[in-house]
């Protein structure tokens, strides 16, 4: 069998944002070998230059990129990748989230960390993997891209797990700080759960190929449209396993148990980055698979996704009520929001996918702002991110407390915040597709969530702090809080403009 490479569709210009991020990561790894440049200030600035340039390229390419409304074909590199507005829209989310992890460099990596360059390089490599995942036009490409960003995140979660001199023994565990132990637990749990998820996912992809003879997402959609494969059990099993594997990545119930422990133990900059970026990356490929490749099998997969969406919203919000640690609370909140996002897939319509993209953009600003405030208030030890650290914040830092209150109200879905319209569009998409019960359950879940979001506001405005907490209002974190606040207000005031941009980014 002769294999011929099609050089005609090698659109290297479409990969300029990804190439920029990869080149920046390589440069940081190399320059970090010199002690004079191995410091947070230089490495963070170099990372931001690369991220900023990739953001600029993405914005410049978005308007001219293929979309579902025109006849331009998005395939490139022998159908391995797709260049369209959908992928570029996700690029903006990944790059924006990476800024949080980079701007946190005034406190992390810490001065005693000897691998500072690796931290910034891993953040950029994770972003590159996510960007390729959003562009994936082939299941094999999707799996490789997913593993690239997953492996980078496994290491980042354990970034604080270093023992120091290397001479410690098993009996030294009690002497290690909580940050070390928490980071160790975080990375081990994430690695093990991620390994199982990857194995399940690739097995599902293999069965899908065995049942259809192709791994190309768009080709798979055309084949199933012509022949529904109603009796193809290999395809059904493969479809279920692929969803289960991706369900681990976005913390859907019952694949969510790793989330609170990993979020709590990982360094806060990494947790904040993961909280949105991993969800966005996984939902990008979920939308490609179910909206582009498998829409003709809606009757088969819809009941399962319907049930998982409802269960995820209810379990996530209920479990968050019981948490006193803000990072764990936001972890369970993220589980619930994964359930909301899945409603866009359940709707299986253009409005549903556009609502998913709109809500991810809103969730980006809500979560990145909330984690920025948590990082500013965070102390040492296991109770460093306790909810009680927010007591009396309104008196000490009224502007910071007001911003945090806005983030909590938006996450809860209070009008006229951006979070309200994000949920509204998702609920309307589900109702238009006939899933009224799912929308009702989502409203019930949102009402449950009001308790733990308002609890933080009560702590800030109606409780006095027992001890004075030193808050270093760093310019980077202040900028993130400010931009997130403005974005939430702007999207809340003009939601239709941003929804039209989301509709213009529908995948093929």
Secondary structure, DSSP 8 states (H G I E B T S, - for coil): -------TT--GGGGHHHHHHHHHHHHHHHHTTSGGG-SHHHHHHHHHHHHHHHHHHHHHHHTTSB-TTS----EETTTTEE-BHHHHHHHHHHHHHHHHHHHGGGTSS-TT-S-HHHHHHHHHHHHHHHHHHHHB-BHHHHHHHHHHHHHHHHHHHTTT---SSS---GGGGGGS-HHHHHHHHHHHHHHHHHHHHHHHHHHHHHHHHHHHS--BHHHHHHHHHH---TT-HHHHHHHHHHHHHHHHHHT-TTS-TTHHHHHHHS-HHHHHHHHHHHHHHHHHHHHIIIIIISGGGHHHHHHHHHHHHHHHHHHHHHHHHT--BHHHHHHHHHHHHHHHHHHHHHHTSHHHHHHHHHHHHHHHHHHHHHHHHHHHH--SSGGGGBGGGGTTHHHH-HHHHHHHHHHHHHHHT-TTSHHHHHHHHHHHHHHHTT-HHHHHHHHHHHHHHHHHHHHHHHHHHH---SS-------HHHHHHHHHHHHHHHHHHHSHHHHHHHHHTT---
